[in-house]
Amino acid sequence: MDMPMMEQLELILRLFVASICGAAIGLERENHMKTAGIRTHLIVSLASALMMVVSKYGFFDLVEKGLNYDASRIAAGVVTAVGFLGAGVIFVRKQNVSGITTSAGIWATVGVGIAIGAGMYLIGAVTTAMIILVHLVLQHKSKLIKETMTEHITLVLSSEENIDDILSSVFTTRNIDIINLKIKRLKEDKFELRLFVKYPDSYEIVDITQLLKDVPNIIEIEV
C-alpha cells in the first residue's frame, strides 16, 4: 500500500511522541533505582505505538479489495503479550514481593503507546502525566500510611538464656511483631532461633540486624 508522504510523516510523529512519553515514565522509574528504566519504557511505548499504527493503517489494501479485518486484534494482542515483560520485573524474596508497581507501569505504558499510535495525542500525554504523578505522590506514601514488611531472621546463639530479654529489648519495644518463632539446639553450646517478624515500613532490615549485633550471645545473623 502506497501512503502519501505527509501521512507517513504524521505517523512518524506519533512514534516520536510515544517514545517521549515512554521515556518520561521510565525516567521517573530509573530515578528511583527500579529495574525497568528509560530504555525499557521507551521501547515498550514505541513498539506499542508502531503496532497500533500497523494495525490501524497497515491493512487498507484489504479494505480496497473488499475484505474485512479487525483493526483491534493487534492492539489486544500487544496488551496480552506484554504480560511476560511485566512478569520479568517482579521479584519474590522470601515473604516480600517487589516490582509489581513497575510491572503495572510497563502495562500502562503500552496503553500510552497504543493511544498515541491511534492518534489520541492528548489522551496519551495526559495519561503519561498521571502515571508519573501517581509514582511521585505515592512514592512517599509511607509518610502518611505506615505499611508493614515481613522478614525471616535466623539467629545462632551461644546460649538460650536471656532469649526473652532479647526479644523484648530488640523487637517488642520497637513495635516489631514476632509472628512465629522456632528454636532448636545445634550443638551443646549453640542454639538456632528462627523468627518470622513484621516490622514498620519506616524500618529497614539492616536497622534490625544492627540492633541484634549488639547482643552478646548472638553469634550469627542471617536474613
N, C-alpha and C positions, 0 to 999 in steps of 0.2 A: 504494500500500500504506500503510495507516494503522498506525503503530507507537506503542505506549504511550509516554507522556511519560518515564517512568523509564528505559526502554530507550534513548530518544533522548539523554537526559542522560548515560547511561553511554558512549554512542558519542562524544558531545562531549568527555567526559573523555579518551577515547583520543586524540582530535585534539590536545587541550591537552597531554597528556603527550608525545606525539610532537613537538610544537613545542618543548617544553622540552629534550628530548634533542637535537634538531637544533640548537637554539641553543647548547647546551653544546659540541657538537663544533665548530660554527662559531666560537665564541668563542676556542677554542684556536688555530684556523687564523688568525683575524684578529689575534690577539696576536703571531703570527709573520709578519705582513705578507703573508699569502697572498692570491691573487686572489679566492678564494671564501671569504666570511666568514660572519657570523652570519645575515644575511638569506637568503643562498643556501641554507645548510644547513637553516635553519628551514623555509623554503618547501618544499624538497625532502622533508623528513621529514613535514611536514604534508600535502602533496599525496599522498605515498605512503600515508599512513595513511587519508586520505579515500578514495582509490581502492580500498584494501583493504576499507574499511567498505562502500563501494558494491558491490564485488564479492561480498562475503560476505552482505550483508543486503538489498541493493537489488533482488533478483530473487525474493523469496519468493512474490510473486504468481504467478510462473511455476510454482513448485512446487505451489501450491494448485490450479493448473489442470491438473496432471499432466504438465507439460513438464519436460524435463531441461535442465540448464545446467551448465557447468563454472565453478565459482567461482574457480578458479586462473588462468583465462586473462587476466583483467585484471591480476592481480599479475605474471604472467610478462611481460605487455606493458609494464608500468611498468619492470621491471628492464632490458628490452631498450631501451626508448625513452630511458632516462636516459643512454645512451651518448653522445648528441650533446652533452649538457650537460657530461659529463666531458671530452670531447674539446676543448671550448671553453676549458678552463683549462690545456691542455698547450701549451707553447711550445717551439719549437726555435730556438735561436740558435747559428748555426754548428754546432759539433760537440756542443753541450750541450743536453740536454733537461730542462725543468723543468715542474713542475705535475702529474707523474704521481701523486705521493702525495696531493695534494689531489683529483685526479680519482678515485682509489680511495676516498678518504674520502667523496666525494659518493655513489658507488655503494654504499658500506657504509651511509650514512645512509638510502638508500632501503630497505635491509633492515631498519633500525631502525623506520622508519615503517610498513612492512608488518607487522612483528611486533606492534607496538603496536596497529595498526589491527585486527589479528586477535584482540586481547585478551590477547596474551602480554606483559604489562607487565614482568615480571621479566626475561624474555629480552631485551627491548628495552633496559631500563635497564642490565643487566649488559653488553650489547654496547656501549652508549654509553660506559660507563666504560672498557671495554677499548680502544676506539678512541682515546679521549683519552689513556689511559695509554701506548699504543703511540706516539702522536705525541710525547708528552712525553719518554719514555725515549729513543727513537731520534733525537729532535731533536739530542741531544748525543752521538751515536754517534762523532763524529769524535775524541772524546777517547780512545776505545778502538780504533776502527778508522780507519786513515788511508786515506781514499779519494783517488783522483786525478781531476783535472779536465784537460780538454784545451782548447786555445785556439789560434787563428791570430793571429799577431802579424806585422805588416808594418813594417819599418824602412826609412827613407830615410837613406842615409849619404852624407857628403861625400867619403868615400874608402873603398876596400875594404881599406886597410891595417888591421891590428890586429883583423880580424874574429875570428880565433881567440881573441885575448885577451878580446874582448867576450863571446864565447860561453862561455869558460871562467870568467871572473870573475863574470858575472851569472847564468848558468844552471847550469853544471856544479857549481860549488862550493855551490850551494843546492839540489841534488837535483832540479833541473828538467831533465827529459829532452827532448832535441830529437828528435822523431820524423822530421821531414822539414824540409829547407831548400832554398830556391832563391834564386839571386842573379842579377840582371840589371842591365845598365847602362841608366840612363835618359838621362843626358847625360854629357858628358865628366867632369863633376865630381859626378855623382850616381849612386848605386847603390841598387837596391831589394833588400832581403833579406826574403824571406818565410819565416817559421818556423811550424812546427806543433809545439807544445810540450805536454808533460804535466807538471803540477805538483801537489804535495800539496794536500789539501783545507784544510790549515792556512794556505795562502796565498790571497790574493785577487789577481785580475789587476791591480788598481790598485797592489798592492805591487810587482809585477814592473815595471810601467811606470814607477814611481817610481825604481826602480834604474836603468832604462835612461836616464832623463832626465839622470843624472849622467855619462853617457858623452859626451865632447866631440864626436866626429864623427857623432853621430846627430842628424839634422835633424828628422825627423818620426817619430811612433809612431802606429800605427793598430791597434786590437784589435777 
